[in-house]
Amino acid sequence: AQRPQGSIADNITLYLTTTSTGTLTTSGAIKYVVCEGNCTSTTFSGYTIGSVTAASTVSIYTDTLPGTTTSASNATVTYNIYFWIDAATIVNDHLGQSYAGYIHADSTQNTTNYG
């Protein structure tokens, strides 16, 4: 997300929509982490971590980008989302299963928070 100089604050939400319905999807074996910028810790401490447990749309990250009048406000904010299968939860029913889904976002101006 990029903010023009002098902008007001923006609320941003990242969503994960899962469309597959197999046991790999519903078991919670698929994990994800959302990092603002690069994930700098292998334990993901302080980041948003979750599991896929159903075919649905879920909010996986929400943040407010502060409004500001300085030229530094033109910085781009990058979000990285990583997925993995938790080896501790894998069972024979997961073999041959696939996952399908997509990530999307929305942003709204927050007229009550001017940074």
QUIWOWO-V894822 format. One record per pair of residues at least 4 apart in sequence whose C-alpha atoms are under 7 Angstrom apart, sorted by the first residue. I is the first residue (numbers start at 1). J is the second residue. D is the distance in whole Angstrom. If there is no record, write none. Layout:
i=(I & I)
j=(J & J)
d=(D & D)
This chain:
i=(1 & 1 & 1 & 2 & 2 & 2 & 2 & 3 & 3 & 3 & 3 & 4 & 4 & 5 & 5 & 5 & 5 & 5 & 5 & 6 & 6 & 6 & 6 & 7 & 7 & 7 & 8 & 8 & 8 & 8 & 8 & 8 & 9 & 9 & 9 & 9 & 9 & 9 & 9 & 9 & 9 & 10 & 10 & 10 & 10 & 10 & 10 & 10 & 11 & 11 & 11 & 11 & 11 & 11 & 11 & 12 & 12 & 12 & 12 & 12 & 12 & 13 & 13 & 13 & 13 & 13 & 13 & 13 & 14 & 14 & 14 & 14 & 14 & 14 & 14 & 15 & 15 & 15 & 15 & 15 & 15 & 15 & 16 & 16 & 16 & 16 & 16 & 16 & 16 & 17 & 17 & 17 & 17 & 17 & 17 & 18 & 18 & 18 & 18 & 18 & 18 & 19 & 19 & 19 & 19 & 20 & 20 & 20 & 20 & 20 & 21 & 21 & 21 & 21 & 22 & 22 & 23 & 23 & 23 & 24 & 24 & 24 & 25 & 25 & 25 & 25 & 25 & 26 & 26 & 26 & 27 & 28 & 28 & 28 & 29 & 29 & 29 & 29 & 30 & 30 & 30 & 30 & 30 & 30 & 31 & 31 & 31 & 31 & 31 & 31 & 31 & 32 & 32 & 32 & 32 & 32 & 32 & 32 & 33 & 33 & 33 & 33 & 33 & 33 & 33 & 34 & 34 & 34 & 34 & 34 & 34 & 34 & 34 & 35 & 35 & 35 & 35 & 35 & 35 & 36 & 36 & 36 & 37 & 37 & 37 & 38 & 39 & 41 & 48 & 66 & 66 & 67 & 67 & 68 & 68 & 86 & 90)
j=(76 & 77 & 78 & 74 & 75 & 76 & 77 & 7 & 73 & 74 & 75 & 73 & 74 & 68 & 69 & 70 & 71 & 73 & 74 & 67 & 68 & 69 & 70 & 67 & 68 & 69 & 67 & 68 & 109 & 110 & 111 & 114 & 64 & 65 & 66 & 67 & 109 & 110 & 113 & 114 & 115 & 64 & 65 & 66 & 107 & 108 & 109 & 110 & 63 & 64 & 65 & 107 & 108 & 109 & 110 & 62 & 63 & 64 & 106 & 107 & 108 & 59 & 61 & 62 & 63 & 105 & 106 & 107 & 59 & 60 & 61 & 62 & 104 & 105 & 106 & 57 & 58 & 59 & 60 & 103 & 104 & 105 & 57 & 58 & 59 & 60 & 102 & 103 & 104 & 56 & 57 & 58 & 101 & 102 & 103 & 55 & 56 & 57 & 100 & 101 & 102 & 55 & 56 & 100 & 101 & 25 & 55 & 99 & 100 & 101 & 25 & 26 & 54 & 55 & 26 & 97 & 27 & 93 & 94 & 29 & 94 & 97 & 30 & 52 & 53 & 54 & 99 & 52 & 53 & 54 & 53 & 51 & 52 & 53 & 85 & 86 & 89 & 90 & 51 & 52 & 83 & 84 & 85 & 86 & 50 & 51 & 52 & 83 & 84 & 85 & 86 & 49 & 50 & 51 & 81 & 82 & 83 & 84 & 47 & 48 & 49 & 50 & 81 & 82 & 83 & 47 & 48 & 49 & 61 & 79 & 80 & 81 & 82 & 39 & 47 & 48 & 79 & 80 & 81 & 78 & 79 & 80 & 78 & 79 & 80 & 80 & 44 & 45 & 61 & 114 & 115 & 114 & 115 & 73 & 115 & 90 & 94)
d=(6 & 5 & 7 & 6 & 6 & 5 & 6 & 6 & 6 & 5 & 7 & 7 & 5 & 7 & 6 & 6 & 6 & 6 & 6 & 7 & 5 & 4 & 7 & 5 & 6 & 7 & 4 & 7 & 7 & 7 & 7 & 5 & 7 & 6 & 4 & 4 & 6 & 5 & 6 & 6 & 6 & 6 & 5 & 7 & 6 & 6 & 4 & 5 & 6 & 4 & 6 & 5 & 5 & 6 & 6 & 6 & 5 & 6 & 6 & 4 & 7 & 7 & 6 & 4 & 7 & 6 & 6 & 6 & 6 & 6 & 5 & 6 & 6 & 4 & 7 & 7 & 6 & 4 & 5 & 6 & 5 & 6 & 6 & 5 & 6 & 6 & 6 & 5 & 7 & 6 & 4 & 6 & 5 & 5 & 6 & 5 & 5 & 6 & 6 & 4 & 7 & 5 & 7 & 5 & 5 & 7 & 6 & 6 & 5 & 7 & 6 & 7 & 7 & 6 & 7 & 7 & 6 & 7 & 6 & 6 & 5 & 6 & 7 & 6 & 6 & 6 & 6 & 7 & 4 & 5 & 6 & 5 & 5 & 5 & 5 & 5 & 6 & 7 & 6 & 6 & 7 & 6 & 5 & 6 & 6 & 4 & 6 & 6 & 5 & 6 & 7 & 6 & 5 & 6 & 7 & 5 & 4 & 6 & 7 & 6 & 4 & 6 & 6 & 5 & 7 & 6 & 5 & 7 & 7 & 7 & 6 & 5 & 7 & 6 & 6 & 7 & 6 & 5 & 6 & 6 & 5 & 6 & 5 & 5 & 6 & 7 & 7 & 7 & 7 & 7 & 5 & 5 & 5 & 6 & 6 & 7 & 6)
